[in-house]
Amino acid sequence: VLAEIYLQFRADTTLVFMNLESEENSIIREYASLNFEEFFAVCIENFFERPLELKAEFPQLFDEIKELLNQDTTKSNPLEQSRHVNLILKY
């Protein structure tokens, strides 16, 4: 099932990946244009580290990642969520 979801993500975001070279001032750094796997990794980094910027610059890409990972990093900090879960699990 995960492979199917990833393949759908790849199909939906290939156009963004292919147009990266023309995006000089993008938050998605140039390294992401090497191959799709690097693009995916850089997008995931931005999804967690700079979610508002990613959503502003690439709203469809942000939505695809949000659906893929089943979370919205603009709503709250996922690191805080994991700390909260860890605190709950301790007690």
Distance bins in CASP14 RR format, pairs under 12 A and 6 or more apart:
PFRMAT RR
TARGET T0000
AUTHOR 0000-0000-0000
RMODE 2
METHOD distances of the structure
MODEL  1
1 7 0 0 0 0 0 1 0 0 0 0 0
1 8 0 0 0 0 0 1 0 0 0 0 0
2 8 0 0 0 0 0 1 0 0 0 0 0
2 9 0 0 0 0 0 1 0 0 0 0 0
2 68 0 0 0 0 1 0 0 0 0 0 0
2 69 0 0 0 0 0 1 0 0 0 0 0
2 70 0 0 0 0 0 1 0 0 0 0 0
3 9 0 0 0 0 0 1 0 0 0 0 0
3 10 0 0 0 0 0 1 0 0 0 0 0
4 10 0 0 0 0 0 1 0 0 0 0 0
4 11 0 0 0 0 0 1 0 0 0 0 0
4 68 0 0 0 0 0 1 0 0 0 0 0
5 11 0 0 0 0 0 1 0 0 0 0 0
5 12 0 0 0 0 0 1 0 0 0 0 0
5 64 0 0 0 0 0 1 0 0 0 0 0
5 65 0 0 0 0 0 1 0 0 0 0 0
5 67 0 0 0 0 1 0 0 0 0 0 0
5 68 1 0 0 1 0 0 0 0 0 0 0
5 69 0 0 0 0 1 0 0 0 0 0 0
5 70 0 0 0 0 1 0 0 0 0 0 0
6 12 0 0 0 0 0 1 0 0 0 0 0
6 13 0 0 0 0 0 1 0 0 0 0 0
6 36 0 0 0 0 0 1 0 0 0 0 0
6 37 0 0 0 0 0 1 0 0 0 0 0
6 40 0 0 0 0 1 0 0 0 0 0 0
6 44 0 0 0 0 0 1 0 0 0 0 0
6 64 0 0 0 0 0 1 0 0 0 0 0
6 65 0 0 0 0 0 1 0 0 0 0 0
6 67 0 0 0 0 0 1 0 0 0 0 0
6 68 1 0 0 1 0 0 0 0 0 0 0
6 69 0 0 0 0 0 1 0 0 0 0 0
7 13 0 0 0 0 0 1 0 0 0 0 0
7 14 0 0 0 0 0 1 0 0 0 0 0
7 36 0 0 0 0 0 1 0 0 0 0 0
7 40 0 0 0 0 0 1 0 0 0 0 0
7 68 0 0 0 0 0 1 0 0 0 0 0
8 14 0 0 0 0 0 1 0 0 0 0 0
8 64 0 0 0 0 1 0 0 0 0 0 0
8 67 0 0 0 0 1 0 0 0 0 0 0
8 68 0 0 0 0 1 0 0 0 0 0 0
9 16 0 0 0 0 0 1 0 0 0 0 0
9 17 0 0 0 0 0 1 0 0 0 0 0
9 36 0 0 0 0 0 1 0 0 0 0 0
9 39 0 0 0 0 0 1 0 0 0 0 0
9 40 1 0 0 1 0 0 0 0 0 0 0
9 43 0 0 0 0 1 0 0 0 0 0 0
9 44 0 0 0 0 0 1 0 0 0 0 0
9 47 0 0 0 0 0 1 0 0 0 0 0
9 60 0 0 0 0 0 1 0 0 0 0 0
9 61 0 0 0 0 1 0 0 0 0 0 0
9 63 0 0 0 0 0 1 0 0 0 0 0
9 64 1 0 1 0 0 0 0 0 0 0 0
9 65 1 0 0 1 0 0 0 0 0 0 0
9 66 0 0 0 0 0 1 0 0 0 0 0
9 67 0 0 0 0 1 0 0 0 0 0 0
9 68 1 0 1 0 0 0 0 0 0 0 0
9 69 0 0 0 0 1 0 0 0 0 0 0
10 16 0 0 0 0 0 1 0 0 0 0 0
10 17 0 0 0 0 1 0 0 0 0 0 0
10 18 0 0 0 0 0 1 0 0 0 0 0
10 35 0 0 0 0 0 1 0 0 0 0 0
10 36 1 0 0 1 0 0 0 0 0 0 0
10 37 0 0 0 0 1 0 0 0 0 0 0
10 39 0 0 0 0 1 0 0 0 0 0 0
10 40 1 0 0 1 0 0 0 0 0 0 0
10 43 0 0 0 0 0 1 0 0 0 0 0
10 61 0 0 0 0 0 1 0 0 0 0 0
10 64 0 0 0 0 1 0 0 0 0 0 0
10 65 0 0 0 0 0 1 0 0 0 0 0
10 68 0 0 0 0 0 1 0 0 0 0 0
11 17 0 0 0 0 0 1 0 0 0 0 0
11 36 0 0 0 0 0 1 0 0 0 0 0
11 64 0 0 0 0 1 0 0 0 0 0 0
12 43 0 0 0 0 0 1 0 0 0 0 0
12 58 0 0 0 0 0 1 0 0 0 0 0
12 60 1 0 0 1 0 0 0 0 0 0 0
12 61 0 0 0 0 1 0 0 0 0 0 0
12 62 0 0 0 0 0 1 0 0 0 0 0
12 63 0 0 0 0 1 0 0 0 0 0 0
12 64 1 0 1 0 0 0 0 0 0 0 0
12 65 0 0 0 0 0 1 0 0 0 0 0
12 67 0 0 0 0 1 0 0 0 0 0 0
12 68 0 0 0 0 1 0 0 0 0 0 0
13 19 0 0 0 0 0 1 0 0 0 0 0
13 20 0 0 0 0 0 1 0 0 0 0 0
13 28 0 0 0 0 0 1 0 0 0 0 0
13 32 0 0 0 0 0 1 0 0 0 0 0
13 36 0 0 0 0 1 0 0 0 0 0 0
13 39 1 0 0 1 0 0 0 0 0 0 0
13 40 0 0 0 0 1 0 0 0 0 0 0
13 42 0 0 0 0 0 1 0 0 0 0 0
13 43 1 0 0 1 0 0 0 0 0 0 0
13 44 0 0 0 0 0 1 0 0 0 0 0
13 47 0 0 0 0 0 1 0 0 0 0 0
13 58 0 0 0 0 1 0 0 0 0 0 0
13 60 1 0 0 1 0 0 0 0 0 0 0
13 61 1 0 1 0 0 0 0 0 0 0 0
13 62 0 0 0 0 0 1 0 0 0 0 0
13 63 0 0 0 0 0 1 0 0 0 0 0
13 64 1 0 1 0 0 0 0 0 0 0 0
13 65 0 0 0 0 1 0 0 0 0 0 0
13 67 0 0 0 0 0 1 0 0 0 0 0
13 68 0 0 0 0 1 0 0 0 0 0 0
14 20 0 0 0 0 0 1 0 0 0 0 0
14 35 0 0 0 0 0 1 0 0 0 0 0
14 36 1 0 0 1 0 0 0 0 0 0 0
14 39 0 0 0 0 1 0 0 0 0 0 0
14 40 0 0 0 0 0 1 0 0 0 0 0
14 60 0 0 0 0 0 1 0 0 0 0 0
14 61 0 0 0 0 0 1 0 0 0 0 0
14 64 0 0 0 0 0 1 0 0 0 0 0
15 22 0 0 0 0 0 1 0 0 0 0 0
15 23 0 0 0 0 0 1 0 0 0 0 0
15 36 0 0 0 0 0 1 0 0 0 0 0
15 39 0 0 0 0 0 1 0 0 0 0 0
15 58 0 0 0 0 0 1 0 0 0 0 0
15 60 0 0 0 0 1 0 0 0 0 0 0
15 61 0 0 0 0 1 0 0 0 0 0 0
15 64 0 0 0 0 0 1 0 0 0 0 0
16 22 0 0 0 0 0 1 0 0 0 0 0
16 23 0 0 0 0 1 0 0 0 0 0 0
16 26 0 0 0 0 1 0 0 0 0 0 0
16 28 0 0 0 0 1 0 0 0 0 0 0
16 32 0 0 0 0 1 0 0 0 0 0 0
16 33 0 0 0 0 0 1 0 0 0 0 0
16 36 0 0 0 0 0 1 0 0 0 0 0
16 39 0 0 0 0 1 0 0 0 0 0 0
16 40 0 0 0 0 0 1 0 0 0 0 0
16 42 0 0 0 0 0 1 0 0 0 0 0
16 43 0 0 0 0 1 0 0 0 0 0 0
16 46 0 0 0 0 0 1 0 0 0 0 0
16 54 0 0 0 0 0 1 0 0 0 0 0
16 57 0 0 0 0 0 1 0 0 0 0 0
16 58 1 0 0 1 0 0 0 0 0 0 0
16 59 0 0 0 0 0 1 0 0 0 0 0
16 60 1 0 0 1 0 0 0 0 0 0 0
16 61 1 0 1 0 0 0 0 0 0 0 0
16 62 0 0 0 0 0 1 0 0 0 0 0
16 63 0 0 0 0 0 1 0 0 0 0 0
16 64 0 0 0 0 1 0 0 0 0 0 0
16 65 0 0 0 0 0 1 0 0 0 0 0
17 23 0 0 0 0 0 1 0 0 0 0 0
17 26 0 0 0 0 0 1 0 0 0 0 0
17 28 0 0 0 0 1 0 0 0 0 0 0
17 32 1 0 0 1 0 0 0 0 0 0 0
17 33 1 0 0 1 0 0 0 0 0 0 0
17 34 0 0 0 0 0 1 0 0 0 0 0
17 35 0 0 0 0 1 0 0 0 0 0 0
17 36 1 0 1 0 0 0 0 0 0 0 0
17 37 0 0 0 0 0 1 0 0 0 0 0
17 38 0 0 0 0 1 0 0 0 0 0 0
17 39 1 0 1 0 0 0 0 0 0 0 0
17 40 0 0 0 0 1 0 0 0 0 0 0
17 41 0 0 0 0 0 1 0 0 0 0 0
17 42 0 0 0 0 0 1 0 0 0 0 0
17 43 0 0 0 0 1 0 0 0 0 0 0
17 58 0 0 0 0 0 1 0 0 0 0 0
17 61 0 0 0 0 1 0 0 0 0 0 0
17 64 0 0 0 0 0 1 0 0 0 0 0
18 32 0 0 0 0 0 1 0 0 0 0 0
18 33 0 0 0 0 1 0 0 0 0 0 0
18 35 0 0 0 0 0 1 0 0 0 0 0
18 36 0 0 0 0 1 0 0 0 0 0 0
18 39 0 0 0 0 1 0 0 0 0 0 0
19 26 0 0 0 0 1 0 0 0 0 0 0
19 28 0 0 0 0 0 1 0 0 0 0 0
19 32 0 0 0 0 0 1 0 0 0 0 0
19 33 0 0 0 0 1 0 0 0 0 0 0
19 39 0 0 0 0 0 1 0 0 0 0 0
19 58 0 0 0 0 0 1 0 0 0 0 0
19 61 0 0 0 0 0 1 0 0 0 0 0
20 26 1 0 0 1 0 0 0 0 0 0 0
20 27 0 0 0 0 0 1 0 0 0 0 0
20 28 1 0 0 1 0 0 0 0 0 0 0
20 29 0 0 0 0 1 0 0 0 0 0 0
20 30 1 0 0 1 0 0 0 0 0 0 0
20 31 0 0 0 0 1 0 0 0 0 0 0
20 32 1 0 0 1 0 0 0 0 0 0 0
20 33 1 0 1 0 0 0 0 0 0 0 0
20 34 0 0 0 0 1 0 0 0 0 0 0
20 35 0 0 0 0 0 1 0 0 0 0 0
20 36 0 0 0 0 0 1 0 0 0 0 0
20 38 0 0 0 0 0 1 0 0 0 0 0
20 39 1 0 0 1 0 0 0 0 0 0 0
20 42 0 0 0 0 1 0 0 0 0 0 0
20 43 0 0 0 0 0 1 0 0 0 0 0
20 57 0 0 0 0 0 1 0 0 0 0 0
20 58 0 0 0 0 0 1 0 0 0 0 0
20 61 0 0 0 0 0 1 0 0 0 0 0
21 28 0 0 0 0 0 1 0 0 0 0 0
21 30 0 0 0 0 1 0 0 0 0 0 0
21 32 0 0 0 0 0 1 0 0 0 0 0
21 33 1 0 1 0 0 0 0 0 0 0 0
21 34 0 0 0 0 0 1 0 0 0 0 0
21 39 0 0 0 0 0 1 0 0 0 0 0
22 28 0 0 0 0 0 1 0 0 0 0 0
22 30 0 0 0 0 0 1 0 0 0 0 0
22 33 0 0 0 0 0 1 0 0 0 0 0
23 29 0 0 0 0 0 1 0 0 0 0 0
23 30 0 0 0 0 1 0 0 0 0 0 0
23 32 0 0 0 0 1 0 0 0 0 0 0
23 33 0 0 0 0 1 0 0 0 0 0 0
23 39 0 0 0 0 0 1 0 0 0 0 0
23 57 0 0 0 0 1 0 0 0 0 0 0
23 58 0 0 0 0 1 0 0 0 0 0 0
23 61 0 0 0 0 0 1 0 0 0 0 0
24 30 0 0 0 0 1 0 0 0 0 0 0
24 33 0 0 0 0 0 1 0 0 0 0 0
25 53 0 0 0 0 0 1 0 0 0 0 0
25 57 0 0 0 0 1 0 0 0 0 0 0
26 32 0 0 0 0 1 0 0 0 0 0 0
26 33 0 0 0 0 1 0 0 0 0 0 0
26 39 0 0 0 0 0 1 0 0 0 0 0
26 42 0 0 0 0 0 1 0 0 0 0 0
26 43 0 0 0 0 0 1 0 0 0 0 0
26 46 0 0 0 0 1 0 0 0 0 0 0
26 50 0 0 0 0 0 1 0 0 0 0 0
26 53 0 0 0 0 1 0 0 0 0 0 0
26 54 0 0 0 0 1 0 0 0 0 0 0
26 56 0 0 0 0 0 1 0 0 0 0 0
26 57 1 0 0 1 0 0 0 0 0 0 0
26 58 0 0 0 0 1 0 0 0 0 0 0
26 61 0 0 0 0 0 1 0 0 0 0 0
27 42 0 0 0 0 1 0 0 0 0 0 0
27 43 0 0 0 0 1 0 0 0 0 0 0
27 45 0 0 0 0 0 1 0 0 0 0 0
27 46 1 0 1 0 0 0 0 0 0 0 0
27 47 0 0 0 0 0 1 0 0 0 0 0
27 49 0 0 0 0 1 0 0 0 0 0 0
27 50 1 0 1 0 0 0 0 0 0 0 0
27 51 0 0 0 0 0 1 0 0 0 0 0
27 52 0 0 0 0 0 1 0 0 0 0 0
27 53 1 0 1 0 0 0 0 0 0 0 0
27 54 1 0 0 1 0 0 0 0 0 0 0
27 55 0 0 0 0 0 1 0 0 0 0 0
27 56 0 0 0 0 1 0 0 0 0 0 0
27 57 1 0 1 0 0 0 0 0 0 0 0
27 58 0 0 0 0 1 0 0 0 0 0 0
27 61 0 0 0 0 0 1 0 0 0 0 0
27 62 0 0 0 0 0 1 0 0 0 0 0
28 34 0 0 0 0 0 1 0 0 0 0 0
28 38 0 0 0 0 0 1 0 0 0 0 0
28 39 1 0 0 1 0 0 0 0 0 0 0
28 40 0 0 0 0 0 1 0 0 0 0 0
28 41 0 0 0 0 0 1 0 0 0 0 0
28 42 1 0 1 0 0 0 0 0 0 0 0
28 43 1 0 0 1 0 0 0 0 0 0 0
28 44 0 0 0 0 0 1 0 0 0 0 0
28 45 0 0 0 0 1 0 0 0 0 0 0
28 46 1 0 0 1 0 0 0 0 0 0 0
28 47 0 0 0 0 0 1 0 0 0 0 0
28 49 0 0 0 0 0 1 0 0 0 0 0
28 50 0 0 0 0 1 0 0 0 0 0 0
28 53 0 0 0 0 1 0 0 0 0 0 0
28 54 1 0 0 1 0 0 0 0 0 0 0
28 57 1 0 0 1 0 0 0 0 0 0 0
28 58 1 0 0 1 0 0 0 0 0 0 0
28 61 0 0 0 0 1 0 0 0 0 0 0
28 62 0 0 0 0 0 1 0 0 0 0 0
28 65 0 0 0 0 0 1 0 0 0 0 0
29 38 0 0 0 0 1 0 0 0 0 0 0
29 39 0 0 0 0 0 1 0 0 0 0 0
29 41 0 0 0 0 0 1 0 0 0 0 0
29 42 1 0 0 1 0 0 0 0 0 0 0
29 43 0 0 0 0 0 1 0 0 0 0 0
29 45 0 0 0 0 1 0 0 0 0 0 0
29 46 0 0 0 0 1 0 0 0 0 0 0
29 49 0 0 0 0 0 1 0 0 0 0 0
29 50 0 0 0 0 0 1 0 0 0 0 0
30 38 0 0 0 0 0 1 0 0 0 0 0
30 39 0 0 0 0 0 1 0 0 0 0 0
30 42 0 0 0 0 1 0 0 0 0 0 0
31 37 0 0 0 0 0 1 0 0 0 0 0
31 38 1 0 1 0 0 0 0 0 0 0 0
31 39 0 0 0 0 1 0 0 0 0 0 0
31 41 0 0 0 0 1 0 0 0 0 0 0
31 42 1 0 0 1 0 0 0 0 0 0 0
31 43 0 0 0 0 0 1 0 0 0 0 0
31 45 0 0 0 0 0 1 0 0 0 0 0
31 46 0 0 0 0 0 1 0 0 0 0 0
32 38 1 0 1 0 0 0 0 0 0 0 0
32 39 1 0 1 0 0 0 0 0 0 0 0
32 40 0 0 0 0 1 0 0 0 0 0 0
32 41 1 0 0 1 0 0 0 0 0 0 0
32 42 1 1 0 0 0 0 0 0 0 0 0
32 43 1 0 0 1 0 0 0 0 0 0 0
32 44 0 0 0 0 0 1 0 0 0 0 0
32 45 0 0 0 0 1 0 0 0 0 0 0
32 46 0 0 0 0 1 0 0 0 0 0 0
32 54 0 0 0 0 0 1 0 0 0 0 0
32 58 0 0 0 0 0 1 0 0 0 0 0
32 61 0 0 0 0 0 1 0 0 0 0 0
33 39 1 0 0 1 0 0 0 0 0 0 0
33 42 0 0 0 0 1 0 0 0 0 0 0
33 43 0 0 0 0 0 1 0 0 0 0 0
34 40 0 0 0 0 0 1 0 0 0 0 0
34 41 0 0 0 0 0 1 0 0 0 0 0
34 42 0 0 0 0 1 0 0 0 0 0 0
35 41 0 0 0 0 1 0 0 0 0 0 0
35 42 0 0 0 0 0 1 0 0 0 0 0
36 42 0 0 0 0 0 1 0 0 0 0 0
36 43 0 0 0 0 0 1 0 0 0 0 0
37 43 0 0 0 0 0 1 0 0 0 0 0
37 44 0 0 0 0 0 1 0 0 0 0 0
38 44 0 0 0 0 0 1 0 0 0 0 0
38 45 0 0 0 0 0 1 0 0 0 0 0
39 45 0 0 0 0 0 1 0 0 0 0 0
39 46 0 0 0 0 0 1 0 0 0 0 0
39 58 0 0 0 0 0 1 0 0 0 0 0
39 61 0 0 0 0 1 0 0 0 0 0 0
39 65 0 0 0 0 0 1 0 0 0 0 0
40 46 0 0 0 0 0 1 0 0 0 0 0
40 47 0 0 0 0 0 1 0 0 0 0 0
40 61 0 0 0 0 0 1 0 0 0 0 0
40 64 0 0 0 0 0 1 0 0 0 0 0
40 65 0 0 0 0 1 0 0 0 0 0 0
40 68 0 0 0 0 1 0 0 0 0 0 0
40 69 0 0 0 0 0 1 0 0 0 0 0
41 47 0 0 0 0 0 1 0 0 0 0 0
41 48 0 0 0 0 0 1 0 0 0 0 0
41 65 0 0 0 0 0 1 0 0 0 0 0
42 48 0 0 0 0 0 1 0 0 0 0 0
42 49 0 0 0 0 0 1 0 0 0 0 0
42 50 0 0 0 0 0 1 0 0 0 0 0
42 54 0 0 0 0 0 1 0 0 0 0 0
42 58 0 0 0 0 0 1 0 0 0 0 0
42 61 0 0 0 0 0 1 0 0 0 0 0
42 65 0 0 0 0 0 1 0 0 0 0 0
43 49 0 0 0 0 0 1 0 0 0 0 0
43 50 0 0 0 0 0 1 0 0 0 0 0
43 51 0 0 0 0 0 1 0 0 0 0 0
43 54 1 0 0 1 0 0 0 0 0 0 0
43 55 0 0 0 0 0 1 0 0 0 0 0
43 57 0 0 0 0 0 1 0 0 0 0 0
43 58 0 0 0 0 1 0 0 0 0 0 0
43 60 0 0 0 0 0 1 0 0 0 0 0
43 61 1 0 0 1 0 0 0 0 0 0 0
43 62 0 0 0 0 1 0 0 0 0 0 0
43 63 0 0 0 0 0 1 0 0 0 0 0
43 64 0 0 0 0 1 0 0 0 0 0 0
43 65 1 0 0 1 0 0 0 0 0 0 0
43 66 0 0 0 0 0 1 0 0 0 0 0
43 68 0 0 0 0 1 0 0 0 0 0 0
43 69 0 0 0 0 0 1 0 0 0 0 0
43 73 0 0 0 0 0 1 0 0 0 0 0
44 50 0 0 0 0 0 1 0 0 0 0 0
44 51 0 0 0 0 0 1 0 0 0 0 0
44 54 0 0 0 0 0 1 0 0 0 0 0
44 61 0 0 0 0 0 1 0 0 0 0 0
44 62 0 0 0 0 0 1 0 0 0 0 0
44 64 0 0 0 0 0 1 0 0 0 0 0
44 65 1 0 0 1 0 0 0 0 0 0 0
44 66 0 0 0 0 0 1 0 0 0 0 0
44 68 0 0 0 0 1 0 0 0 0 0 0
44 69 1 0 0 1 0 0 0 0 0 0 0
44 71 0 0 0 0 0 1 0 0 0 0 0
44 73 0 0 0 0 0 1 0 0 0 0 0
44 78 0 0 0 0 0 1 0 0 0 0 0
45 51 0 0 0 0 0 1 0 0 0 0 0
45 53 0 0 0 0 0 1 0 0 0 0 0
45 54 0 0 0 0 1 0 0 0 0 0 0
45 65 0 0 0 0 0 1 0 0 0 0 0
45 73 0 0 0 0 0 1 0 0 0 0 0
46 52 0 0 0 0 0 1 0 0 0 0 0
46 53 1 0 0 1 0 0 0 0 0 0 0
46 54 1 0 1 0 0 0 0 0 0 0 0
46 55 0 0 0 0 1 0 0 0 0 0 0
46 56 0 0 0 0 0 1 0 0 0 0 0
46 57 0 0 0 0 1 0 0 0 0 0 0
46 58 0 0 0 0 1 0 0 0 0 0 0
46 61 0 0 0 0 1 0 0 0 0 0 0
46 62 0 0 0 0 1 0 0 0 0 0 0
46 65 0 0 0 0 1 0 0 0 0 0 0
46 73 0 0 0 0 1 0 0 0 0 0 0
47 53 0 0 0 0 0 1 0 0 0 0 0
47 54 1 0 1 0 0 0 0 0 0 0 0
47 55 0 0 0 0 1 0 0 0 0 0 0
47 58 0 0 0 0 0 1 0 0 0 0 0
47 61 0 0 0 0 1 0 0 0 0 0 0
47 62 1 0 0 1 0 0 0 0 0 0 0
47 63 0 0 0 0 0 1 0 0 0 0 0
47 64 0 0 0 0 1 0 0 0 0 0 0
47 65 1 0 1 0 0 0 0 0 0 0 0
47 66 1 0 0 1 0 0 0 0 0 0 0
47 67 0 0 0 0 0 1 0 0 0 0 0
47 68 0 0 0 0 1 0 0 0 0 0 0
47 69 1 0 0 1 0 0 0 0 0 0 0
47 71 0 0 0 0 1 0 0 0 0 0 0
47 72 0 0 0 0 1 0 0 0 0 0 0
47 73 1 0 1 0 0 0 0 0 0 0 0
47 74 0 0 0 0 1 0 0 0 0 0 0
47 78 0 0 0 0 1 0 0 0 0 0 0
48 54 0 0 0 0 1 0 0 0 0 0 0
48 62 0 0 0 0 0 1 0 0 0 0 0
48 65 0 0 0 0 1 0 0 0 0 0 0
48 66 0 0 0 0 0 1 0 0 0 0 0
48 69 0 0 0 0 1 0 0 0 0 0 0
48 71 0 0 0 0 1 0 0 0 0 0 0
48 72 0 0 0 0 0 1 0 0 0 0 0
48 73 1 0 1 0 0 0 0 0 0 0 0
48 74 0 0 0 0 0 1 0 0 0 0 0
48 76 0 0 0 0 0 1 0 0 0 0 0
48 77 0 0 0 0 1 0 0 0 0 0 0
48 78 1 0 0 1 0 0 0 0 0 0 0
48 79 0 0 0 0 1 0 0 0 0 0 0
48 81 0 0 0 0 0 1 0 0 0 0 0
48 82 0 0 0 0 0 1 0 0 0 0 0
49 73 0 0 0 0 1 0 0 0 0 0 0
49 77 0 0 0 0 0 1 0 0 0 0 0
49 78 0 0 0 0 0 1 0 0 0 0 0
49 79 0 0 0 0 0 1 0 0 0 0 0
50 56 0 0 0 0 1 0 0 0 0 0 0
50 57 0 0 0 0 1 0 0 0 0 0 0
50 58 0 0 0 0 0 1 0 0 0 0 0
50 62 0 0 0 0 0 1 0 0 0 0 0
50 73 0 0 0 0 1 0 0 0 0 0 0
50 74 0 0 0 0 0 1 0 0 0 0 0
51 57 0 0 0 0 0 1 0 0 0 0 0
51 58 0 0 0 0 0 1 0 0 0 0 0
51 59 0 0 0 0 0 1 0 0 0 0 0
51 61 0 0 0 0 0 1 0 0 0 0 0
51 62 1 0 0 1 0 0 0 0 0 0 0
51 63 0 0 0 0 0 1 0 0 0 0 0
51 65 0 0 0 0 1 0 0 0 0 0 0
51 66 0 0 0 0 1 0 0 0 0 0 0
51 69 0 0 0 0 0 1 0 0 0 0 0
51 71 0 0 0 0 0 1 0 0 0 0 0
51 72 0 0 0 0 1 0 0 0 0 0 0
51 73 1 1 0 0 0 0 0 0 0 0 0
51 74 1 0 1 0 0 0 0 0 0 0 0
51 75 0 0 0 0 1 0 0 0 0 0 0
51 76 0 0 0 0 0 1 0 0 0 0 0
51 77 0 0 0 0 1 0 0 0 0 0 0
51 78 0 0 0 0 1 0 0 0 0 0 0
51 79 0 0 0 0 0 1 0 0 0 0 0
52 58 0 0 0 0 0 1 0 0 0 0 0
52 59 0 0 0 0 0 1 0 0 0 0 0
52 62 0 0 0 0 1 0 0 0 0 0 0
52 72 0 0 0 0 0 1 0 0 0 0 0
52 73 0 0 0 0 1 0 0 0 0 0 0
52 74 1 0 1 0 0 0 0 0 0 0 0
52 75 0 0 0 0 0 1 0 0 0 0 0
52 77 0 0 0 0 0 1 0 0 0 0 0
53 59 0 0 0 0 0 1 0 0 0 0 0
53 61 0 0 0 0 0 1 0 0 0 0 0
53 62 0 0 0 0 1 0 0 0 0 0 0
53 73 0 0 0 0 0 1 0 0 0 0 0
53 74 0 0 0 0 0 1 0 0 0 0 0
54 60 0 0 0 0 0 1 0 0 0 0 0
54 61 1 0 0 1 0 0 0 0 0 0 0
54 62 1 0 1 0 0 0 0 0 0 0 0
54 63 0 0 0 0 0 1 0 0 0 0 0
54 64 0 0 0 0 0 1 0 0 0 0 0
54 65 1 0 0 1 0 0 0 0 0 0 0
54 66 0 0 0 0 1 0 0 0 0 0 0
54 72 0 0 0 0 0 1 0 0 0 0 0
54 73 0 0 0 0 1 0 0 0 0 0 0
54 74 0 0 0 0 1 0 0 0 0 0 0
55 61 0 0 0 0 1 0 0 0 0 0 0
55 62 1 0 1 0 0 0 0 0 0 0 0
55 63 0 0 0 0 1 0 0 0 0 0 0
55 64 0 0 0 0 0 1 0 0 0 0 0
55 65 0 0 0 0 1 0 0 0 0 0 0
55 66 0 0 0 0 1 0 0 0 0 0 0
55 72 0 0 0 0 1 0 0 0 0 0 0
55 73 0 0 0 0 1 0 0 0 0 0 0
55 74 1 0 1 0 0 0 0 0 0 0 0
55 75 0 0 0 0 0 1 0 0 0 0 0
56 62 0 0 0 0 1 0 0 0 0 0 0
56 74 0 0 0 0 1 0 0 0 0 0 0
58 64 0 0 0 0 1 0 0 0 0 0 0
58 65 0 0 0 0 1 0 0 0 0 0 0
58 66 0 0 0 0 0 1 0 0 0 0 0
59 65 0 0 0 0 0 1 0 0 0 0 0
59 66 0 0 0 0 0 1 0 0 0 0 0
59 74 0 0 0 0 0 1 0 0 0 0 0
60 66 0 0 0 0 0 1 0 0 0 0 0
60 67 0 0 0 0 0 1 0 0 0 0 0
61 67 0 0 0 0 0 1 0 0 0 0 0
61 68 0 0 0 0 0 1 0 0 0 0 0
62 68 0 0 0 0 0 1 0 0 0 0 0
62 69 0 0 0 0 0 1 0 0 0 0 0
62 71 0 0 0 0 0 1 0 0 0 0 0
62 72 0 0 0 0 1 0 0 0 0 0 0
62 73 0 0 0 0 1 0 0 0 0 0 0
62 74 0 0 0 0 1 0 0 0 0 0 0
63 69 0 0 0 0 0 1 0 0 0 0 0
63 72 0 0 0 0 1 0 0 0 0 0 0
63 73 0 0 0 0 0 1 0 0 0 0 0
63 74 0 0 0 0 0 1 0 0 0 0 0
64 70 0 0 0 0 0 1 0 0 0 0 0
65 71 0 0 0 0 1 0 0 0 0 0 0
65 72 0 0 0 0 1 0 0 0 0 0 0
65 73 0 0 0 0 1 0 0 0 0 0 0
65 74 0 0 0 0 0 1 0 0 0 0 0
66 72 1 0 1 0 0 0 0 0 0 0 0
66 73 1 0 0 1 0 0 0 0 0 0 0
66 74 0 0 0 0 1 0 0 0 0 0 0
66 75 0 0 0 0 1 0 0 0 0 0 0
66 78 0 0 0 0 0 1 0 0 0 0 0
69 78 0 0 0 0 1 0 0 0 0 0 0
70 78 0 0 0 0 0 1 0 0 0 0 0
71 77 0 0 0 0 0 1 0 0 0 0 0
71 78 1 0 0 1 0 0 0 0 0 0 0
71 79 0 0 0 0 0 1 0 0 0 0 0
71 81 0 0 0 0 1 0 0 0 0 0 0
71 82 0 0 0 0 0 1 0 0 0 0 0
72 78 0 0 0 0 1 0 0 0 0 0 0
72 81 0 0 0 0 0 1 0 0 0 0 0
73 79 0 0 0 0 1 0 0 0 0 0 0
73 80 0 0 0 0 0 1 0 0 0 0 0
73 81 0 0 0 0 1 0 0 0 0 0 0
75 81 0 0 0 0 1 0 0 0 0 0 0
76 82 0 0 0 0 0 1 0 0 0 0 0
76 83 0 0 0 0 0 1 0 0 0 0 0
76 84 0 0 0 0 1 0 0 0 0 0 0
77 83 0 0 0 0 1 0 0 0 0 0 0
77 84 0 0 0 0 0 1 0 0 0 0 0
78 84 0 0 0 0 0 1 0 0 0 0 0
78 85 0 0 0 0 0 1 0 0 0 0 0
79 85 0 0 0 0 0 1 0 0 0 0 0
79 86 0 0 0 0 0 1 0 0 0 0 0
80 86 0 0 0 0 0 1 0 0 0 0 0
80 87 0 0 0 0 0 1 0 0 0 0 0
81 87 0 0 0 0 0 1 0 0 0 0 0
81 88 0 0 0 0 0 1 0 0 0 0 0
82 88 0 0 0 0 0 1 0 0 0 0 0
82 89 0 0 0 0 0 1 0 0 0 0 0
83 89 0 0 0 0 0 1 0 0 0 0 0
83 90 0 0 0 0 0 1 0 0 0 0 0
84 90 0 0 0 0 0 1 0 0 0 0 0
84 91 0 0 0 0 0 1 0 0 0 0 0
85 91 0 0 0 0 0 1 0 0 0 0 0
END
